[in-house]
Amino acid sequence: MSAENQPRKIETVLVAHTQVTFDRLEKRQDDPGEEGDAQDTGDIGQYRAALALAMVEALKAAGRTAETVKVPQRSFAPRDISKAAFAWRLIDLKESNARPVDLIICLDFPAWSLQHPAKCAWLTTLPNFVLRSRNMLSPGDYPLDPGLSERPNFIIPLQRSDRQAEDAKAIAGLLQAERRGLAESRRLLAATRPLAEEMARRGLQVEYNPLPPDLSVSPADPLWQAALKRLLKD
């Protein structure tokens, strides 16, 4: 293989996440949530923010140039989520200051809506199109994407209103965008084995790559470096 055709070594890495995550498409104070949830949405958002910072430090310890990149999210309303997804889609992160960005690690949706030839998604929870909930839209409330193998469920209020009809349409588009963003990724990583297995059942090829259970460990800790070695492999 000539030098021109050899894979480029990964030197510059961006870790992308939203400032307000939305594992649940609309948050309500009176929503009890799913049984078995270890963390509410706010906790998950704080965890991903801490994960992004720890991952950047670990990448730097591994000799890479790394930074976080995030787009603010106004609210959990589907319309605001759609705007954030569109904003991510428009951002060109192929290079910065004339320096190529070799890899982007996306930690959530809509961050993985961005377009990049070396985008990967590192999942810590199930995407919305996989989640199940007691609170669902009825089957006739939104159009089904023919590309989906089964009808997804949504965690949103059940009050009938014009706003809900508008939100239902927005949510259907969001679920399509969510799955499309994952399908566009060069690699999909799952932080837990059950998560990887569930995603595989949904037709997505996912690699199991565990994260350190304690993010306060040193960036040079073997757990971090083993995870990054699997991540940065060609």
C-alpha angles and dihedrals in degrees: 000000000000121000090250092057097045116110113264113250112245107248106145121051134178123199109208129198140144123255090229114036121202114199081158113051095223126020120213128178091224093050108106093201129216121318113253096029106144094195136027122230094270091053091050090051091051091047093052092048090052090044092053092052093045091047092052091052091048091050090051089050087053090056099260130127105240140171138168122245124192140170120213119245117212099204146329092264111122091236091057091046089053090052091051092049090051090049091053089048092056097049114103108211099162089112142001125207088352091304116119118241104226100190139011120199112201117201101185148001130304087025090071089057087082118105120237132140091230101041119144130180121217107198123207096169136023116277118249094255089062100041121105125208141171089236110071141156113248115255094255096055098086141018117263119234105234088218092066117090094214140008112275125224127231134210103222137120117281099219110128111235143131088258091056091051089053091046091049090057091047092049092051089054092046093054090051091049091047094054093041091054091054092045090053092054118107089220137011119208128189123204093212133039095233089053091052091048093049092049090049089055087057091058098259121125106231130178120217108233113161123214124219107275089221113052091193092073118112116280086236092054113130090239091060095041093049090052092048093047089058091044096050097045115121 
